[in-house]
Amino acid sequence: MILVDASVVIDWSQGKDAKLQQLMPSLLVAVCGVTQAELLHGSRDPAHRQRLLADLATLQFLPIPDALWITVGDNLAALRSNGVTVPLPDAVIATLGLKTI
């Protein structure tokens, strides 16, 4: 399974990358709630929202376990202590991806 973020789903749904169009249907691709929220946040109107929901329905959904939030916080703290700032959504997706390997 491949956990993707919003940028991948956006590029795929907009048909921006021919290789991505070819790969997505042949792979087991998943999103989490953070990615769903980011996508819907970008909806322009009700019709666009419906298209996004239809695209999301073709992908697997990977829930975020409650216990993962402690690890997300620990990962963010470790990164910060090394001078690296990462947006929370990216840290959540990365941590979830690491836990599902």
Buried (B, 14 or more C-beta within 10 A) or exposed (E): EEBBBBEBBBBBBEEEEEEBEEEBEEEEBBBBEBBBEBBBEEBEEEEEBEBBEEBBEEBEEBEBEEEBEEBBEEBBEEBEEEEEEEEEBEBBBBBBBEBEE
